[in-house]
Amino acid sequence: MKIRAKTLRRLIREGLLREQEEMLKIISNTTSPETEIFNKIANYALNDDIQGALADKEVNTDDLYYDLDEMRPWVKRVGGKDRWMSDDAVVPDNWDAEAVYDFMADLERAWSDQQGQASDAKHKAAPDVKEREAIGASFSSRYVLPDDIEKITFQIRRSGGKPSNINIETDTDVSNISADWAKQHGTTLDDIIKVLQDGDANERKKQKPVKHTPPMYD
């Protein structure tokens, strides 16, 4: 039976695709469920397939940075004798731990670039761009996204009954926004306050002064 060259190329291509879909069990431990993701990344590393890893929704998540960090000690133990892996785990002939580490670094950079592009698009598409840029810049960041606002605590400082400054903080940063700062970013303190309030930021109210009663002496 003769097989045309076009048909042969199609069969070879389909065979390669099936082979790529079959994940080898390289990093595997039934008592550590997270190794399923580590194993997927290891298989993509064998094929040097950054785009495949990014296209895999189980790999390309908001937690990929942490997954890669937690995967590192497992990579150097592939083929080791310290019983980290299940008995049915294998060591591919072309396994090279250093090459896998290089792949992981490249994957992290590609993922970070992709995350940044998605974040920028989300920022531009959302309302209150100038106000969120003013808030983000006060934390040495380019902007904050709408979902980040509820993580902020702020307190309004007033002078003559009008806002003059906003003390602002997160779990990791403390800053403030002045009227001049708001103006530099094309907005006002009043508009920034509205964005914070509408975004469910935690507003800290000014505490009333406590009157202390002097102690009584005999």
C-alpha positions in Angstrom: 0.0 0.0 0.0 1.4 3.4 -1.0 1.1 6.3 1.4 1.2 9.8 -0.1 3.8 12.2 1.4 1.0 14.5 2.5 -0.7 11.7 4.4 2.5 10.6 5.9 3.3 14.1 7.2 -0.2 14.2 8.8 0.3 10.8 10.5 3.7 11.9 11.9 2.3 15.2 13.1 -0.6 13.4 14.8 1.7 10.9 16.4 3.9 13.7 17.8 0.9 15.5 19.2 -0.3 12.3 21.0 3.2 11.7 22.3 3.3 15.3 23.8 -0.1 14.7 25.4 1.2 11.7 27.3 2.8 13.1 30.5 5.7 11.1 31.9 5.5 10.6 35.7 8.7 12.4 36.6 7.9 14.3 39.8 5.2 12.4 41.6 4.3 11.7 45.2 0.8 10.7 46.2 1.1 12.3 49.6 1.9 15.7 47.9 -0.9 16.6 45.5 1.0 19.8 44.4 3.4 17.5 42.5 0.8 17.1 39.7 1.5 20.7 38.6 5.3 20.2 39.2 5.2 17.1 36.9 3.3 19.0 34.2 5.9 21.7 34.2 8.7 19.1 34.2 7.2 17.6 31.0 6.9 20.9 29.3 10.6 21.5 30.3 11.6 18.3 28.5 10.1 19.6 25.3 11.2 23.2 26.0 7.6 24.2 25.4 7.0 27.6 27.0 3.9 28.3 24.9 2.4 24.9 25.8 2.9 25.6 29.5 1.3 29.1 29.1 -1.6 27.6 27.2 -2.2 25.0 30.0 -4.8 26.5 32.3 -3.8 24.2 35.1 -0.2 25.6 34.9 -0.8 29.2 33.9 -2.6 30.5 37.0 -2.1 33.5 39.3 -0.1 31.1 41.6 2.4 30.0 39.0 5.2 32.0 40.7 4.6 30.2 44.0 4.3 26.8 42.2 7.7 27.3 40.5 9.3 28.3 43.8 7.9 25.2 45.6 9.0 23.0 42.7 12.7 23.8 42.9 13.7 21.3 45.6 11.8 18.5 43.8 13.7 19.0 40.5 17.2 18.2 42.0 15.8 15.0 43.6 14.5 13.4 40.4 16.4 10.0 40.2 17.7 10.4 43.8 17.7 7.8 46.4 16.0 9.8 49.2 12.5 8.5 48.4 10.9 11.8 47.5 9.2 10.2 44.4 6.6 7.5 44.1 7.9 4.0 43.1 6.5 4.3 39.6 8.2 7.7 38.9 10.7 7.6 36.0 13.9 9.5 35.0 13.8 10.4 31.3 17.0 9.7 29.3 17.3 13.4 28.5 16.7 14.7 32.0 18.9 17.6 32.9 18.1 19.4 36.2 20.0 22.5 35.2 18.2 22.8 31.9 14.9 22.4 33.8 15.8 25.2 36.1 16.6 27.4 33.1 13.2 26.5 31.6 11.5 27.4 34.8 13.2 30.8 34.9 12.2 31.4 31.3 8.7 30.3 32.0 8.5 32.7 35.0 9.6 35.6 32.9 7.1 34.8 30.1 4.3 34.4 32.7 5.2 37.7 34.4 5.2 39.5 31.0 1.8 38.0 30.2 0.4 38.9 33.6 1.7 42.4 33.2 0.0 42.8 29.8 -3.3 41.5 31.1 -3.1 43.8 34.1 -2.4 46.8 31.9 -5.3 46.0 29.7 -7.6 45.6 32.7 -6.4 48.9 34.1 -7.0 50.9 30.9 -10.5 49.3 30.5 -11.6 50.1 34.0 -12.9 53.5 35.2 -11.1 56.1 37.3 -7.7 55.6 35.5 -6.1 58.8 36.8 -7.3 58.3 40.4 -6.0 54.7 40.5 -2.7 55.8 39.0 -2.3 58.5 41.6 -3.0 55.9 44.4 -0.6 53.4 42.8 2.1 56.0 42.3 2.0 56.8 46.0 3.0 53.2 46.6 5.7 53.4 43.9 3.6 51.4 41.6 2.1 52.4 38.2 -1.5 52.0 39.3 -3.9 49.9 41.5 -6.6 47.8 40.0 -10.2 48.2 41.1 -10.0 44.8 43.0 -7.0 46.1 45.0 -8.8 49.1 46.5 -10.6 47.2 49.2 -7.2 46.2 50.6 -6.4 49.8 51.3 -6.9 51.7 54.6 -7.1 55.5 54.4 -7.7 58.5 56.6 -8.7 62.0 55.4 -6.8 65.0 56.9 -8.7 68.3 56.6 -7.8 71.9 56.8 -10.5 74.5 57.1 -13.0 71.7 56.6 -11.6 70.7 53.2 -9.4 67.6 52.5 -5.8 68.6 52.5 -4.1 65.2 52.6 -4.9 61.5 52.6 -3.0 59.0 54.7 -3.0 55.7 52.9 -1.7 52.2 53.7 -1.8 48.5 52.9 -0.5 45.5 54.8 3.0 46.3 53.4 3.2 50.0 52.5 2.4 53.3 54.1 2.1 56.6 52.2 0.1 59.8 51.8 -1.5 61.7 48.9 -1.4 65.5 48.9 -3.4 67.9 46.9 -0.3 68.7 44.7 0.2 65.0 44.1 -3.3 64.5 43.0 -3.0 67.5 40.7 0.2 66.1 39.1 -1.8 63.0 38.1 -4.6 65.1 36.6 -7.2 64.6 39.4 -8.2 65.9 42.9 -8.3 64.7 46.4 -12.1 64.7 46.3 -12.1 62.4 43.3 -9.5 60.1 44.9 -11.6 59.9 48.1 -14.7 59.0 46.1 -12.8 56.2 44.3 -11.5 54.8 47.7 -15.0 55.0 49.2 -16.7 53.4 46.2 -14.1 50.7 46.1 -14.8 49.7 49.7 -11.5 50.8 51.1 -11.4 50.9 54.8 -11.8 54.5 56.0 -10.2 55.2 59.3 -12.1 58.0 61.1 -10.4 60.7 63.2 -10.7 59.6 66.8 -12.2 62.1 69.3 -9.7 63.3 71.9 -10.0 61.4 75.2 -10.3 63.5 78.3 -8.2 62.3 81.1 -9.3 62.9 84.7 -6.3 63.8 86.9 -5.7 61.4 89.7 -7.0 62.4 93.1 -4.4 62.6 95.9 -5.0 62.5 99.6 
